[in-house]
Amino acid sequence: MVVRAIPRRRRGHARKSFGLPLSLSIVLSFVLGVICSAYACWVAFRDRDPIIVQVPASSPPAASSVRKGGAARSETALDDINLPNAAGSYLVSPKEGIALANSPPEQQKSFELFAMSTMTDKSQGNFNLPACLADRTKCSYPDFENPLCQVHGHFYHTIYDRWLGPYASSQEPMQFLEIGYFQGKGFQAYTEYMSRNPNAELHSMEIACLPEGSRDEGKWPWGNFAQKHDWYQKLRDADRLHCGDASSYDFLKGVWDNSMKRLDAPPLKVVIDDAAHLAEHMAMSLFFWFPRIEPGGVMVVEDIQPSGVANPFRTMIIPQVVKDMHWCGGTPTETNKEIKADSLCFPQIHKLLQGVHCELHICVFVRNVEPAYEPDKEGSITPPDAFNMEKVQKCLFGPHA
């Protein structure tokens, strides 16, 4: 309220204003000011944008999301919901513990915090490194020369903060797939990290939850690791945890067609391979999923380590993909001999590739602006000569036709 100074009356003038006593005039002015201020607040409130709930989910969206107006919302807010508006958003009354979309945004927490709380190994290297550096006897793998390789655990939080963080801190509809649920610790970390995005739909795959039996029969004889996590049955019931061999084209195609490529599904933006860490399986993930990821999305492959089973992906697949990324093509001529004869190693990846970003034992393959498409079986599996040393060397070093 603005208070104006009252002019000092001249001597001999009566204490009146507009025919009223001055004290009564002051009271009326004050009441009128309060009424005007209240009216202005009501107009501002009436014309404000709707308050849309944004609830950090304590349980996985995979098991507790419902679709309304093309978006997903968490069931943790069901008790606070009044009625949906025309756009399908839900108006709520502010309550303690609920962050509002038109409130000042909170700073996105690092993936490392969620990884450490679930005890996944995705960022444990950062926690274990100081003790290892201080005392070599406390290193898990003291014989390695690289100190970062001497500790148990990885340093993946920086990758996920950079490439997954934008989805976690927005409300962009997106579909997420983890390959390799195992005991669910990593999936829980992803889910909690992504919980501020109510339109994120998370899926995972795991071979160990196949029926018990011989591998020759397409079953799994070594126990159901996935069942150890509390979310297991809810994820299975919600069709978000898919049991099968993720190196099998038929299994992948079945999950994609029946569970993920739905008319009401958000666009596939993120696929993370953290499964068997076999080079052939890692390559299969790349070749099957990369064409199906929407423009701007990412394919992440973890555990690209110099181990016997994973090393061929590091030494054969990645160099060919990176070499293709810088490909220009063309044929040398008499007038332009500077053009170097060159060939593509993986043309099906090259035409969709924006770039490759790698840190220790993890790489991100970034999709360009080309639309996602549905290749046939031959275009969805690893080329038969992808790991052929003679072919790899020729594609990398020539001679090129």
N, C-alpha and C positions, 0 to 999 in steps of 0.2 A: 504494500500500500504506500502510495506517495503522500507524504505529509507536507503541506505547504505552510509557510509562515504566514500568520495572520497580521495584516498591517495594523500598526498601532493606531488606535482611534485618536482623533483630535479631541482636545478638551471641549466639553460642552455637548458632544455628540452622545446620543443614547446608545446603549448596548443592544443594538438591533441589526439584523441583516435580512434584507428582503422583507422587512416588516416583522421579523421574528427576533426573539431574544438571541443574542450571540451564542450562548451556551447550547440552546436548542438547535441552532444551525450547525454547530460543530458535531453534535450527536447525529443529526440526520445525514451529514456528509460522511461520517464514518460508516453508518449503516449502509448507505448507498454504495460506498467503496467496497464493502464486504460482498454485497450482492453482485456487483459487477465482476469482482474477482472470481467468485464462485461460478458465475455464468461462463466466464472465459475458460476456466478449468474444465467445465462440462463440455464445452464445444471442442476443446483439444482432446478430451477423452473420447468423445463421440467419433471424431474423425481419425483416431489413431489407427495404425495397422493392427490386425488381429494378433493376439498373443498366441504363439504356437509353441507347444511344449517340446522340449528337447531333453529327454531323460537319459542319463547314463544308465545303461541296462546292466543289472546285476546278473542276469541270466542271458544265454546266447541268443541273438536275434534268430539264429537258425532254428531254435525251438520255440520261439515266442513272438513271432511276427505275424501280423495280419495285414492284408492289403485293403486299402481304402483309397479310392481316387487315384490309383496307380502308384501309391507310395506305401512304404511299410511303417508301422508304428510299433512301439514296444508295449507289451501287455502290462508292464510295470506301471503304466499310467492309466490303466483302465478305470480305476476308482475315481480318478480326477476328471474324467471326461464328461462334458455336458453334451453338446450336439455337434455333429460335423457341419462345417459351412459348405457352400456350394462347390468349393475347389477340392473338398475332401480332407482339408486340414481340420484338426480338432481344437476347439476353443476350450481353455481350461481356466480355472481360477488359480492365481499364484499360490503355491504352497511351499513350505520349507523343504529345501533339498532339491527343488526343481529349477533347472536353469532355463531361462526364457530366451527365445530366439532373438528378441529385440533388446536383450540386455547386453551390456558390454561383453564381448567374447572372452572367455578364459584362455590363457595361453595353453596350447596343446602340450601335454606332457610327453616326455620322451618315451619311445618304445621300450627303452631299457628298464624303466620302472615296472612296466607290465611283465616284461620277460623275467625279471628277477622275482616278482611276486608269485609267478607260476612255476618257477624253478626250471624253465626250459633252458637249454644250453645256448640259445641264440645270442646271448650277450654275457655269458658267464666268464668269458675270457677277460673282459674288462675288469671284472671283480677279482679274478684270481691273479692277474698280472703283477700287481705290486709285490705280493709275497714271493712270487717266483723270481722277480728281479732282485729282491733283497736276499734271497736264500735259494740257491740252485737246487738244494735237496727238496724243496717244496714244489718244484716244477713237476708236472705230470709226465712230460716228455723231455727230459733234460738233454738228450742227445741231439736234438735239432739245433741247427745254428741260428735260425731266426727266433728271437725271444718270443714273438707273438705266437709261434707254433709250439712253444714249450708248455703252454698252459692248457688245461681242460676248458673247453668252451670256445665260443666265437665272439665276434665283434660286429654283429649284423645290425645293431640298433641304428647306426649311422645311415645305413642303406634304407632301412624301413622308415626312419624319420624323413628322409628326403623323398622317397618314392611312394610310400603309403600314407605319410602324414597329410598330404593335401586332401585325400579322400576322408581321412579320419576327422579332419577339422572342418568339413563342409557338409552339406546335405545333398550332395550330388548322388543320384541313384547309381548304384554300381553293384556288380556281382563279383564275388571273390571266390577263388578256389585254391585250397591247400591240397597238395598231393602228398600223403604221408601223415595221417593223424597220429599214429602210434599210440601213446598214452594220453594224448589230448592237451598236453601242456602248452605246446606251441599254438594250437588252435584257440585255446583259452586266452592266451596273450594277444593274439590278433583280434579276437572278439571284443575283449575289454578295451583294447586300443582304439577299435573302430566304433565303440559304443555311442559316441557323440554324433555319429551319422545315422539317423533313423532309417535311411533309405539304402543301407548297405545290407546285402544278402550274402551270407557266408556259407560255403560248402566245403566239405573235405572228403578225402578218399583214403581207404585203408584196406590192405589185403588181409590183415589178421582177423578181421571180423567175418570172414567167410565161414561157412559151416565146417566143423572139424572133420578132417579126413585127409586122404592122400592128395598131394599136388598133382599127381597124374589124373585125378578125378576132378581137378579144378577146385579143390578145397584147401584147407590150411591145417597142418598137423601140429603146430607149435603153440597153441593157446591164443586166446583173444586178448591182446594187449589193450585194445581200445576200450574194452569193457571196464577197465579199472577207473576210468574217469566218470565222475558223477553225471556228466551231461550225456553220456553215451546213449541211453535209451530214448531220451527226449530228441536227440539229433536224428536217431534212426526213425522214430515215429514221424518226425517233421520232414523226412526225405532230404536231410541236409548232410548226413554221413552216408557215403556210398561204399559198399563193401565189394572189393574185387581187385583184380590185377591191373594196375595203372599202366603197365607196359603193353596191354592187350588192346588192339584197335577196337575189337567188338565191344569190350567193356566200356571204353571211353566213349564210343559212339552212342552206346545205349544210355549212359548217364546224360550225355549232352542232349540227345534228342528227347528223352523222356522226362528229365528232371530240371534241366537248366535252360534249354532253348524254348521256353514257354512264351506265349504271346504277352503275358503280363510280367515277364521277367525283366529286371533291369539289365543294362548292357554289361557284358563281361569285360572287366577292366584289369583285373589282377589275377595271375596264376602263379603259384609258388610251388616249386618242386623241392620237397624235402623227404623223399621216400627212401628207396633202397640204396641210393648213391652209387648205382651201377651206371657206367658210362652209357650203355645202350638204352637204359631206361630214361636217363636224363635227356638223351637225344630224342627219344620218342615223345617225351613231354613237349620239347621245343617244337618239333615238326607238327604234332597234332594240334597243339593249342594256339600257337602263334597266329595262324591265319584266322582263328575264331575270336581273338581278342580285338576289341573295338579300337579305333584310332585313338592314340594318346595313352593307351594302356601299357602294361608292362608284364613281361614274363621273367620271373626270378628263379634262378637255379642256385641252390645252396650246396655247400660241401664239395666244392670243386677243388679237392685236395690232391696232392701228389701220392695218393694211395693207389694200390694196384688196380682196384676195380673202378675208381673214378678218374684216374689220370688220363685215359684216352679222350675223355670229353675236354679236358684242359688242354691237351697237346694236339688234338686233331680237329675237334668240332669248333671250338672258339677261334683258333687262328683262321680257319676257313671263313667263318662268319665275319670276322673283323676285316679280313682281306677283301671280301665282297663289298663291305660297307664303303670302301674307298674306290670301288670300281667305276670306270668311266666308259669302257668299251671303245670300239673303233678298230679300224684296220690301217696299218701304216701304208703310206703311198709314197711315190717318188717326190711329190711336192710337200708332203708332211711326214717326214720320217720320225718326228718326235713322238707320234702316237705309238704306244707300245701294244703289241698284240697281247690280249688278255682274255681270260674266260672266267665265268662265274662258277664257284663251287656249288652253291646252293641257291639257284635262282628263285625258288619258291619262298625262301626267307628274305633274300635281298630286296625283292620288290615291296616288302612290307616293313623294312627295317629303317628306323630313324637313327638309332645309335646303340652302342653297347657301353655300359658303365660297370666296371668291376672294382671290387675291393677284395681284401684277403678272403679267399675261398668262397666268394659269392659274386655272381654277375647278374646284371639287369639288362634284358633285351627290350628296347623301347620301340613301340609301334609308331609308324608314321601316320600320315593322314589318309592313306588308302583304306577304303572300306573293308571291313571284315567280310569274309566269304566262306563258303562251305566247300572245301576241296573233296575230291573223291578219295577212295581208300589209298591209291598210289600216292596222291599228293598229301596224305595225312600221316604217312609213316616215314621212318628214317630211310633215306636212299640206301640201297644195298651196298654201295661202295663208299659210304661216308667214313668208315674206319679202315679203308684199304690204304695201306701206307704208300704204295706206288701212286695211287690216284691222288692222295693228299699232297704228296710232294710235288707232283706234276701241277696240280692246281695252284699250289702256293708259289712254286719257283719256276714253273715252265719246264720244257718249252710249250708255249700256247699256240694252238692252231690259228 
